[in-house]
Amino acid sequence: MKKSSDYKALGVSLGVHAVLLVSLALIKFTLMDNMNEVVVETVFTDERDQQEFTQELDINTEISESLSVVSGATVSTASGGSGAPAVSQTKIEQSESLNEPEIQVNVGQVTLPGANMLGEDLGESEIKGETAAVVEGYGAAMSRLTQELIRLMRKDKLHVVWLFDESESMKDDQEEIRKQFHKVYEELKIAQTQDNALRGRAQGETLETTILSFGAGIHTHTAKPTGNIPEIQKAIQQIPIDESGVENTFQSISAVCDKYGPLAFKAGRKLAIVVISDESGDDEQNLEEAVARCTRFKAPVYIMGREAIFGYPYARFRWTDPKFGLNFWIRVRRGPETEHPEALQWDGLHERWDAFSSGFGPYGQVRLARESGGIFFMLPGEEENLAGAGAHLNRRFEFLAMKEYQPLLISRREYEKERSQSQFRSTLAEVINVLDPEKDQQLRIKEIWYAFEPDAFRPEGLDNASKALRAFGMLNEAVKRLESIKHMRAREDSQRWRAAYDLAYAQTLAYRVRLFQFMLAVDSHLKEMPKPKDPKSNRWDARRTKKMLEPDEQQIKHTKVDMAELNKQLEKAKEQFLFVKQQHPGTPWEQRADWELNTGFGFYFADVFRDPKYDDQRANIKVPSY
């Protein structure tokens, strides 16, 4: 009876193995002529119009007794993430954007008594804000904000609305800001007293403050506008946690304008809005409406936020359940830095799990701050619970290295129109759109926690190998599309789009090798069904490695791909990644290319332990929504 059972199991194993070999036999590294055409439809379009500059702020948190004023529209000296020293002359000579002489005036920290006159000459709405003031923490951000409020108070009485994100991840940030209010208001009181004496004006409540918070909805925490510090601090402590995990940022800003804009106008005050949030907002479809409202009421928006994830909408945070000690990864919206993603959303096996910094703030927040005449304050990138590759790498980039890579800050309609006029850009966008696991669930190939028992592993392995074969065909088509526009790269005037192309081309070449290696690993595992190394193991994980898995004779016979061909394809991909590093040094594109090279493209299955409490106790674990 046992022998009959063994023969049956062997027959099933051979059958599955044969199916895999037939699948592998369909693979060709050359572009397949007989492949079904991949239909690509794009909903995107556009690019960048003018370059922005950013300013890095010091960390002085002492109360100032001077009235130094800095305009929100001043030209600054640091880039969207730069904390680095001055760049060498060699670097300057290599910069493509500096071939022509260019005269720049840096007004830095100079007091500008003519700021009001500038506003009268051009109209306040004509002055654009700053896209990234890089700060070392809330103390430095609050110091700069104080200067901005002083600047505004030189001409108008002021009503400042503070809008706090109700995410659980923001509780520590709220407490830090609550403690900083004393410094802000002490400096403002000194400024108000000095200015009133200088101008011979009577003492009065020049500044009023309202505290609000937002999530899915919006809440008021001060019954009426106030200048009382203890009352303001108490209001911040009362901010609730919105468990929905929804952040309607732009809808909330529009609501603030609608309610407080007319009230400020009637009271002869200027409205200013300060937003504190570590996410980019879930309602970017309301961005342009918020821009229009802020422009109408001439209300500058100052945003204290985080850098966007490089070319990707999401970041993941590790949260540990306090009772069972289980780790969970919570996805939050933290980007991208452009209107639409300009990088692949796929990592060659599934959706991206990385957290590489883009060096810029999220597109929607930065555009709103700029258009309203405010400032986007980019807070430090070090976040202990930020998870994924790149989370703890350098998150700042040199100013000159990033100068030519500034994102477009135009409206969605303008972006899409401009991009559609370029075959080079629109083709790249189509490839990104097609290879998106958010839109094509079949691109989510399983990497972890495969079933442990052979009979349960077989259907899982075969199903995911089939997905890999389909994805391989899509990559062949993607490579074909990208190579068809390669000759246009030299004529592309945007360094950002050239970088996007270079990286995407390298990735599509490399991911073909990765998928082939994955299918070889599945086939080999089904054939051998190795014993686990650890007796506690209860799952199999597909692990990435630099060591390439060599196809055996049977696999070579069916696929017509030997190790020499694999190495040839791998070297082609490596050369393209090295080209990315050479062409775009000191940028997120170089950082990503370096990671891809060091990760490897081989696969093997490792036995691992998955805590059963993930399944048994899941109903008793309440994972927060950040």
C-alpha positions in Angstrom: 0.0 0.0 0.0 2.9 2.4 0.9 4.6 1.6 -2.4 1.5 2.5 -4.3 1.2 5.8 -2.4 4.8 6.6 -3.2 4.3 5.9 -6.9 1.3 8.2 -6.9 3.2 11.0 -5.2 6.1 10.6 -7.6 3.7 10.7 -10.5 2.2 14.0 -9.3 5.7 15.5 -8.8 6.8 14.5 -12.2 3.6 15.9 -13.7 4.1 19.3 -12.1 7.8 19.3 -13.0 6.9 18.6 -16.6 4.4 21.5 -16.7 7.1 23.8 -15.3 9.6 22.7 -17.9 7.1 23.3 -20.6 6.6 26.7 -19.2 10.3 27.4 -19.1 10.6 26.2 -22.7 8.4 29.1 -23.8 11.0 31.6 -22.5 13.2 33.5 -24.9 15.5 36.2 -23.9 15.3 37.6 -27.4 12.2 39.6 -28.1 9.4 37.2 -29.0 7.8 37.8 -32.4 4.9 35.5 -31.7 3.9 37.1 -28.4 0.5 38.6 -28.0 0.7 42.4 -28.2 0.4 44.0 -24.8 -2.2 46.6 -24.9 -1.0 49.8 -23.2 -3.3 52.6 -22.3 -2.0 55.7 -20.5 -3.9 58.1 -18.3 -0.9 60.3 -17.8 1.0 63.1 -19.4 3.5 65.9 -18.5 6.7 67.4 -17.0 8.5 70.3 -15.5 8.5 73.9 -16.3 10.8 75.9 -14.0 13.4 75.0 -11.4 12.9 75.5 -7.7 15.4 76.2 -5.0 15.4 75.2 -1.4 16.9 76.4 1.8 18.4 74.5 4.7 17.6 75.9 8.1 19.8 75.9 11.2 18.8 74.3 14.4 18.9 77.4 16.7 16.0 77.2 19.1 16.8 80.1 21.3 14.3 82.9 21.5 15.3 85.7 19.2 15.2 89.3 20.1 15.7 90.7 16.6 13.3 91.3 13.7 15.3 89.7 10.9 12.8 89.0 8.1 13.1 86.4 5.3 10.6 86.5 2.4 8.9 83.3 1.5 9.8 83.9 -2.1 13.6 84.4 -1.6 16.0 82.4 -3.7 17.8 80.0 -1.4 21.0 78.0 -1.4 20.2 74.4 -0.7 18.4 71.7 -2.6 15.4 69.5 -1.8 17.3 67.4 0.6 20.8 68.8 0.8 22.7 68.9 4.0 26.0 68.6 2.2 28.9 71.0 1.9 29.6 73.0 -1.2 30.1 71.1 -4.4 33.5 70.9 -6.0 34.4 72.9 -9.1 34.6 69.6 -11.1 31.0 68.9 -10.2 30.0 72.4 -11.4 31.7 71.9 -14.7 29.9 68.7 -15.3 26.5 70.2 -14.7 24.6 70.3 -18.0 22.4 73.1 -16.8 25.3 75.4 -16.1 26.8 75.6 -19.6 25.5 79.1 -20.0 26.5 81.9 -17.7 23.7 82.5 -15.2 23.5 85.4 -12.7 21.8 84.6 -9.4 21.1 86.9 -6.5 21.1 85.3 -3.0 19.3 87.4 -0.5 19.7 84.7 2.2 19.0 86.0 5.6 19.1 89.8 4.7 16.4 91.9 6.2 14.0 93.1 3.5 12.3 96.3 4.4 10.9 96.5 0.9 8.9 93.2 1.1 5.6 95.1 1.4 6.4 97.3 -1.6 7.2 94.1 -3.6 3.8 92.8 -2.7 2.1 96.0 -3.8 4.0 96.2 -7.1 3.4 92.6 -8.2 0.4 91.6 -6.3 0.7 89.1 -3.4 -0.5 86.1 -5.4 2.4 86.6 -7.9 5.0 85.7 -5.2 5.8 82.0 -5.2 6.7 80.1 -2.1 9.6 77.7 -1.3 9.4 74.1 -2.3 11.7 72.6 0.3 13.2 74.3 3.3 15.3 71.4 4.8 15.2 71.5 8.6 16.9 69.6 11.4 13.7 69.3 13.4 10.6 71.1 14.5 12.6 73.6 16.5 14.3 74.9 13.3 11.1 74.8 11.4 9.3 76.8 14.1 12.1 79.4 14.2 11.7 80.0 10.4 8.0 80.0 10.7 8.3 82.7 13.3 10.2 84.8 10.9 7.5 84.3 8.3 4.8 85.3 10.7 6.8 88.4 11.7 7.1 89.3 8.0 3.4 89.0 7.5 2.6 91.0 10.7 4.6 94.0 9.5 1.7 94.8 7.2 -1.4 93.0 8.5 -2.9 91.6 11.6 -2.8 87.9 11.3 -5.1 84.9 11.9 -3.1 81.6 11.9 -4.9 78.3 11.6 -2.9 75.3 12.7 -4.1 72.1 11.0 -2.8 68.9 12.6 -2.9 65.4 11.1 -4.9 63.0 13.4 -2.7 60.0 12.5 -1.5 57.9 15.4 2.1 58.3 14.0 1.8 62.1 14.7 1.3 62.0 18.4 5.0 62.5 19.3 5.2 65.3 16.7 2.3 67.1 18.2 3.8 67.0 21.6 7.1 68.4 20.3 5.3 71.3 18.6 3.1 71.9 21.7 6.3 72.6 23.6 7.7 74.9 20.9 4.7 77.3 21.0 6.2 79.2 23.9 9.3 80.1 21.8 7.2 81.2 18.8 4.9 83.4 20.8 7.6 84.9 22.9 9.4 85.9 19.8 6.2 87.2 18.2 5.4 89.3 21.3 8.9 90.8 21.2 8.5 91.5 17.5 5.0 93.1 18.0 6.2 95.3 20.8 9.3 96.5 18.9 7.3 97.1 15.7 4.5 99.0 17.4 7.0 101.2 19.1 8.8 101.8 15.8 5.6 102.7 14.0 3.9 104.5 16.9 1.0 102.1 17.0 -1.1 101.2 20.0 -0.7 97.7 21.5 -3.2 95.2 20.3 -3.8 91.5 19.5 -1.9 91.4 16.2 -1.9 87.6 16.1 -4.8 85.2 16.6 -4.6 81.5 16.5 -7.0 78.6 15.9 -6.2 74.9 16.4 -7.9 72.4 14.1 -7.2 68.7 13.3 -8.1 66.5 10.4 -8.4 63.0 9.3 -11.4 61.7 7.4 -13.1 64.8 8.8 -12.1 68.0 10.5 -12.3 69.1 14.2 -12.0 72.4 16.0 -10.1 72.6 19.3 -10.3 76.3 20.2 -13.7 77.7 20.7 -12.6 81.0 19.3 -9.3 82.5 17.9 -6.8 83.1 20.8 -3.3 84.2 21.6 -3.2 82.5 25.0 -0.3 80.0 25.0 -1.6 77.6 27.7 -5.0 77.5 25.9 -3.2 76.7 22.6 -1.1 74.0 24.2 -4.1 72.4 25.9 -5.9 72.4 22.5 -3.1 70.5 20.9 -3.2 67.9 23.7 -6.8 67.3 22.9 -6.3 66.2 19.3 -7.8 62.8 18.8 -6.5 59.8 16.8 -8.5 59.1 13.6 -8.7 55.3 13.4 -9.9 55.4 9.8 -6.4 56.1 8.6 -7.8 58.5 6.0 -6.1 62.0 5.6 -8.2 64.4 3.6 -5.5 67.0 3.6 -6.6 69.2 0.7 -10.3 69.0 1.4 -9.6 70.2 5.0 -7.5 73.1 3.7 -10.3 74.2 1.4 -12.7 74.0 4.4 -10.4 76.2 6.4 -10.4 78.8 3.6 -14.1 78.7 3.3 -14.7 79.2 7.0 -11.9 81.4 8.2 -11.1 83.3 5.0 -14.2 85.5 5.1 -13.9 86.0 8.9 -10.3 87.1 8.6 -11.3 89.5 5.8 -14.1 91.1 7.8 -11.8 91.5 10.8 -9.1 93.1 8.7 -6.7 90.2 9.2 -4.6 88.0 6.9 -5.2 84.3 7.0 -2.2 81.9 7.1 -2.4 78.1 7.4 0.1 75.8 9.0 -0.2 72.1 8.2 1.6 69.3 10.2 1.4 65.9 8.6 3.7 63.0 7.8 1.7 61.8 4.9 0.9 63.3 1.4 -2.9 63.1 1.7 -5.5 60.7 0.4 -7.4 63.3 -1.6 -5.0 64.7 -4.1 -8.0 65.0 -6.5 -8.9 68.0 -4.4 -5.5 69.7 -4.8 -6.4 72.2 -7.4 -9.5 73.3 -5.6 -7.3 73.9 -2.5 -4.8 75.9 -4.6 -7.7 78.0 -6.0 -9.1 78.7 -2.5 -5.8 79.6 -1.0 -5.0 81.9 -3.9 -8.4 83.6 -3.6 -8.0 84.4 0.0 -4.2 85.1 -0.4 -3.6 82.6 2.4 0.0 81.2 2.4 0.2 77.5 3.4 3.2 76.4 5.5 3.5 72.6 5.6 5.8 70.6 8.0 6.1 67.2 6.3 8.4 64.4 5.2 10.2 63.6 2.0 8.3 61.6 -0.7 9.3 58.1 -1.4 11.2 57.9 -4.7 8.8 57.6 -7.6 6.3 55.7 -5.5 3.1 56.6 -3.6 3.6 54.5 -0.5 5.8 53.9 2.5 5.6 51.2 5.1 6.0 51.4 8.8 6.8 48.6 11.1 4.4 48.2 14.0 4.9 45.6 16.8 1.8 44.3 18.6 2.6 44.9 22.4 0.8 41.7 23.5 2.1 39.0 21.1 5.2 40.7 19.8 4.2 40.2 16.2 5.4 42.7 13.5 3.0 44.3 11.0 3.8 46.6 8.1 1.4 49.5 7.7 1.2 51.2 4.4 0.8 54.9 4.3 0.7 57.4 1.4 4.0 59.3 1.3 4.5 60.3 -2.3 5.4 60.4 -5.1 7.3 63.6 -5.7 5.7 64.1 -9.1 2.1 64.3 -10.3 2.3 60.7 -11.6 5.0 58.2 -10.7 8.0 58.4 -13.0 9.6 55.1 -11.9 8.6 51.4 -12.1 6.1 50.5 -9.4 7.2 46.8 -9.6 10.4 45.2 -8.2 10.5 42.3 -10.6 8.4 40.0 -8.4 5.7 42.1 -6.8 4.8 45.6 -5.7 7.6 47.7 -4.3 8.4 47.3 -0.6 11.2 49.9 -0.5 11.5 53.3 1.1 14.1 55.2 -0.9 14.0 58.9 -0.5 13.2 61.1 -3.5 15.0 64.1 -2.0 11.8 66.2 -2.5 8.5 66.6 -0.7 5.2 65.0 -1.9 4.0 66.7 -5.1 0.6 67.8 -3.8 1.9 69.4 -0.6 4.8 71.1 -2.3 2.7 72.5 -5.1 0.2 73.9 -2.7 2.9 75.5 -0.5 4.6 77.0 -3.6 1.4 78.3 -5.3 0.1 79.9 -2.1 3.3 81.7 -1.3 4.1 79.4 1.7 6.9 77.0 2.5 7.2 73.2 2.5 9.4 72.3 5.5 11.1 69.0 4.9 11.8 67.4 8.3 14.6 64.9 9.0 14.5 61.7 7.1 15.5 59.4 10.0 12.4 57.5 11.1 13.0 54.5 13.3 9.9 52.5 12.1 10.2 53.3 8.4 10.6 49.9 6.8 12.0 48.6 3.5 15.1 48.8 1.4 16.6 52.3 1.5 14.7 53.3 4.7 18.0 54.0 6.6 20.2 55.0 3.8 21.2 58.6 3.2 18.0 60.5 2.7 19.5 63.8 1.6 21.2 64.8 -1.6 23.6 67.5 -2.7 22.0 70.7 -4.0 23.8 70.8 -7.3 23.4 67.0 -7.9 19.6 67.4 -7.6 19.3 70.8 -9.3 18.6 69.3 -12.7 16.1 66.8 -11.3 13.5 69.1 -9.9 9.9 67.7 -10.3 7.3 69.5 -12.2 4.9 71.5 -10.0 2.3 72.3 -12.6 -1.3 71.1 -12.5 -2.3 67.6 -13.5 -3.9 68.8 -16.7 -0.8 70.7 -17.7 1.4 67.8 -16.8 -0.5 65.3 -18.8 -0.7 67.6 -21.8 3.0 68.4 -21.8 3.9 64.7 -21.4 1.6 63.5 -24.2 3.4 65.8 -26.6 6.6 63.7 -26.2 6.8 60.2 -27.5 9.8 59.5 -25.4 8.0 60.4 -22.1 4.6 59.0 -23.0 6.1 55.6 -24.0 8.0 55.4 -20.7 4.9 56.3 -18.8 3.0 53.6 -20.6 5.6 51.0 -19.6 5.3 52.2 -16.0 1.5 52.0 -16.2 1.4 48.5 -17.6 3.9 47.1 -15.1 2.0 48.3 -12.1 0.8 45.6 -9.6 -1.9 48.0 -8.2 -3.5 47.7 -11.7 -2.6 44.2 -12.5 -2.8 41.8 -9.6 -1.1 39.0 -11.6 2.1 40.9 -11.2 2.1 40.1 -7.5 4.2 37.0 -7.4 4.5 35.4 -4.0 7.9 35.7 -2.3 7.4 34.6 1.3 5.5 32.1 3.4 4.9 29.3 0.9 3.2 26.1 2.2 5.6 23.7 3.9 4.2 20.4 3.0 5.1 19.2 -0.6 1.5 18.5 -1.6 0.6 22.1 -0.6 3.7 23.7 -2.0 3.2 22.3 -5.5 0.0 24.2 -6.5 1.4 27.4 -4.9 4.7 27.1 -6.7 3.1 26.2 -10.0 0.6 29.1 -9.8 3.4 31.7 -9.1 5.7 30.2 -11.7 2.8 30.7 -14.2 2.5 34.4 -13.1 6.3 34.7 -13.5 6.1 33.4 -17.1 3.3 35.9 -18.0 5.3 38.7 -16.4 8.4 37.6 -18.4 6.5 38.1 -21.6 5.4 41.5 -20.5 9.0 42.4 -19.7 10.0 41.3 -23.2 7.5 43.7 -24.6 8.6 46.5 -22.2 12.2 46.1 -23.2 11.1 46.2 -26.9 9.2 49.5 -26.2 12.0 51.1 -24.3 14.6 50.1 -26.9 12.4 51.6 -29.7 12.8 55.1 -28.1 16.4 54.8 -27.1 17.5 57.0 -29.9 15.3 59.8 -28.5 17.1 59.9 -25.2 19.8 62.3 -26.5 17.2 64.8 -27.6 15.3 64.7 -24.3 16.0 68.1 -22.6 14.9 66.9 -19.1 17.6 65.3 -17.0 14.9 63.9 -14.8 13.2 62.0 -17.7 16.5 60.7 -18.9 17.2 59.3 -15.5 13.8 57.7 -15.4 14.4 56.1 -18.7 17.9 54.9 -17.8 16.8 53.2 -14.6 13.6 51.7 -16.0 15.5 50.2 -18.9 18.1 48.7 -16.6 15.4 47.2 -14.4 13.4 45.6 -17.2 16.6 43.9 -18.4 17.5 42.7 -14.9 14.0 41.6 -14.0 13.9 39.2 -16.9 16.9 37.4 -15.4 15.3 37.6 -11.9 12.0 36.0 -13.1 13.9 33.2 -15.0 15.9 32.5 -11.8 12.7 32.4 -9.8 11.2 29.8 -12.1 14.3 27.7 -12.0 14.2 27.9 -8.2 10.6 26.7 -8.1 11.3 23.9 -10.6 14.4 22.8 -8.7 12.5 22.9 -5.3 9.7 20.8 -6.7 12.2 18.3 -8.1 14.3 17.9 -5.0 11.9 18.8 -2.2 14.8 19.4 0.2 14.6 18.7 3.9 14.4 21.8 6.2 17.6 22.9 8.0 15.7 24.0 11.1 13.3 21.6 12.8 11.1 24.6 13.9 10.5 25.8 10.3 7.0 25.7 9.0 7.2 27.8 5.8 9.4 28.3 2.7 10.6 31.7 1.6 12.0 32.6 -1.9 15.2 34.3 -1.0 17.2 36.6 -3.3 20.9 36.0 -3.7 23.8 37.2 -5.8 24.6 33.6 -6.6 22.9 32.6 -9.8 21.2 29.2 -10.0 22.6 27.1 -12.8 20.0 25.3 -15.0 20.5 21.6 -15.1 20.7 19.6 -18.3 16.9 18.9 -18.5 16.1 22.6 -18.0 18.6 23.6 -20.6 17.2 21.1 -23.0 13.7 22.5 -22.6 14.5 26.2 -22.4 17.5 26.4 -24.7 19.0 28.8 -22.1 22.3 27.8 -20.5 24.4 29.5 -17.9 26.3 31.4 -20.6 23.1 33.0 -21.9 22.0 33.9 -18.4 25.3 35.5 -17.7 25.1 37.4 -20.9 21.7 38.8 -20.0 22.8 39.6 -16.5 25.9 41.5 -17.7 23.8 43.6 -20.1 21.6 44.6 -17.1 24.6 45.3 -14.9 26.1 47.5 -17.6 22.9 49.6 -17.7 22.8 49.9 -13.9 26.4 51.1 -14.0 25.4 53.6 -16.7 22.7 54.9 -14.4 25.3 55.4 -11.6 27.7 57.1 -14.0 25.1 59.5 -15.5 23.2 60.4 -12.3 25.7 60.4 -9.4 24.5 61.6 -6.0 20.8 61.1 -6.9 18.0 58.7 -5.9 18.5 57.0 -9.3 22.1 56.1 -8.4 21.0 54.9 -5.0 18.4 52.6 -6.4 20.7 51.3 -9.1 23.3 50.5 -6.5 20.8 48.6 -4.4 19.6 46.6 -7.4 23.2 45.5 -8.2 23.9 44.5 -4.6 20.6 42.6 -4.1 21.4 40.0 -6.7 19.1 38.2 -9.2 19.3 34.6 -8.1 16.8 32.8 -6.0 16.7 29.8 -3.6 14.0 28.6 -1.2 14.9 28.8 2.5 13.0 27.2 5.4 11.6 29.7 7.9 9.4 29.9 10.9 6.1 31.8 10.8 4.5 32.4 14.1 1.1 30.6 14.2 -0.3 33.5 16.2 -0.4 35.5 13.0 -3.3 33.3 12.1 -4.6 32.1 15.5 -4.7 35.5 17.2 -5.2 37.8 14.3 -8.8 38.6 15.3 -7.5 39.8 18.7 -4.9 42.2 17.2 -5.9 45.7 16.3 -3.4 47.0 13.8 -3.5 50.8 13.8 -4.1 52.9 10.7 -1.4 55.5 10.3 
